[in-house]
Amino acid sequence: MNAGLFRKESIDAQRQRLYGDVVIVQPPKISALATLLFILVIAAILFAAFGTFARSEKVPGYLVPDSGLVRIVPTKDGYIQSINFALGDHVAAGDIIAVVDTGLSLASGRVIQDEALSAINARERLVRR
């Protein structure tokens, strides 16, 4: 009864089966990309956890004096180099609250605005002669 249930070829194929496990091998490019992606994700996580970065923002603001409001606006764009007062300190008229670095300087270290002003003054002196 069992002999007629399966074909003879099918039973022979089962007997001649390869021994061992089937292993699916991925192409090396996929393994390399997966490893690179893993390293990038770990680097991003480490940077987010331990890294620092410089942040600059434009912040218009208002100071509240004894009477009314005073808007303080720098004359040029730049980065705050130093702040001379803390929150709650008394500020008198003419005090320098913060120093703004415009970052515009020549390779010699001289400031571009100073160079331009001295050139304008020199031309003015030549014209007046």
C-alpha positions as CSV (number, residue, x, y, z in Angstrom):
1,M,0.0,0.0,0.0
2,N,2.8,2.5,0.8
3,A,4.7,1.5,-2.3
4,G,2.0,3.0,-4.6
5,L,1.6,6.2,-2.7
6,F,4.7,8.0,-4.0
7,R,6.5,7.8,-7.4
8,K,9.7,5.9,-7.5
9,E,11.6,9.0,-8.8
10,S,10.4,11.0,-5.8
11,I,11.7,8.4,-3.3
12,D,15.0,8.2,-5.2
13,A,15.4,12.0,-5.1
14,Q,14.8,12.0,-1.3
15,R,17.6,9.4,-0.9
16,Q,20.1,11.3,-3.0
17,R,19.5,14.6,-1.2
18,L,22.5,16.9,-0.5
19,Y,23.7,16.7,3.1
20,G,24.2,19.9,5.1
21,D,22.4,23.2,5.8
22,V,21.3,25.7,3.1
23,V,23.3,28.9,3.5
24,I,22.2,32.0,1.7
25,V,25.2,34.2,1.0
26,Q,24.7,38.0,0.6
27,P,26.8,39.9,-1.9
28,P,29.8,41.7,-0.3
29,K,28.5,45.1,-1.3
30,I,25.4,44.6,0.9
31,S,27.5,43.6,3.9
32,A,29.8,46.6,3.4
33,L,26.8,49.0,3.1
34,A,25.2,47.5,6.2
35,T,28.4,47.9,8.1
36,L,28.9,51.5,6.9
37,L,25.3,52.4,7.8
38,F,25.8,50.8,11.3
39,I,29.0,52.8,11.9
40,L,27.3,56.1,10.7
41,V,24.3,55.5,13.0
42,I,26.6,54.8,16.0
43,A,28.7,57.9,15.2
44,A,25.5,60.1,15.0
45,I,24.3,58.7,18.3
46,L,27.7,59.4,19.9
47,F,27.8,62.9,18.5
48,A,24.3,63.7,19.7
49,A,25.2,62.4,23.2
50,F,28.6,63.8,23.7
51,G,29.3,66.4,20.9
52,T,29.1,70.1,21.1
53,F,28.6,72.6,18.4
54,A,28.7,76.4,18.0
55,R,25.4,78.0,17.5
56,S,24.8,81.5,16.3
57,E,21.4,83.2,16.2
58,K,20.1,86.6,15.4
59,V,18.2,87.8,18.4
60,P,16.4,91.1,18.3
61,G,15.5,92.1,21.8
62,Y,14.2,94.7,24.2
63,L,15.7,96.0,27.4
64,V,13.4,97.4,30.1
65,P,14.8,100.6,31.6
66,D,13.3,102.5,34.5
67,S,10.8,104.3,32.2
68,G,9.6,103.0,28.8
69,L,11.4,100.7,26.4
70,V,14.8,101.0,24.7
71,R,15.6,99.0,21.6
72,I,19.3,98.1,21.2
73,V,20.4,97.1,17.7
74,P,24.0,96.6,16.6
75,T,25.2,98.8,13.7
76,K,26.6,95.7,11.9
77,D,26.0,92.0,11.8
78,G,28.6,89.9,13.7
79,Y,29.2,87.7,16.6
80,I,29.1,88.7,20.2
81,Q,32.7,88.7,21.5
82,S,32.0,89.7,25.1
83,I,29.1,90.8,27.2
84,N,30.0,93.3,29.9
85,F,26.8,93.2,32.0
86,A,24.8,90.4,33.6
87,L,21.0,90.2,34.0
88,G,19.9,92.7,36.6
89,D,23.0,94.9,36.5
90,H,22.6,98.7,36.5
91,V,23.6,100.2,33.1
92,A,24.3,103.9,32.8
93,A,24.1,105.9,29.6
94,G,27.1,105.4,27.3
95,D,28.1,102.1,28.9
96,I,29.3,99.4,26.5
97,I,26.9,96.5,27.0
98,A,28.4,94.1,24.5
99,V,31.3,93.9,22.0
100,V,30.2,92.6,18.5
101,D,33.0,91.2,16.3
102,T,32.1,91.7,12.6
103,G,34.8,89.3,11.5
104,L,35.9,91.5,8.7
105,S,39.7,91.7,8.8
106,L,42.6,91.5,6.5
107,A,45.4,88.9,6.5
108,S,47.6,91.4,8.2
109,G,45.2,91.5,11.1
110,R,44.0,95.1,10.5
111,V,40.2,95.7,10.3
112,I,38.7,96.4,6.9
113,Q,36.6,99.3,8.2
114,D,39.7,101.0,9.6
115,E,41.5,100.6,6.3
116,A,38.6,102.0,4.3
117,L,38.2,105.0,6.7
118,S,41.9,105.8,6.5
119,A,41.8,105.6,2.6
120,I,38.8,107.9,2.5
121,N,40.5,110.4,4.8
122,A,43.6,110.3,2.7
123,R,41.6,111.0,-0.5
124,E,39.8,113.8,1.3
125,R,43.1,115.4,2.3
126,L,44.4,115.2,-1.3
127,V,41.2,116.8,-2.6
128,R,41.5,119.7,-0.2
129,R,45.1,120.5,-1.2
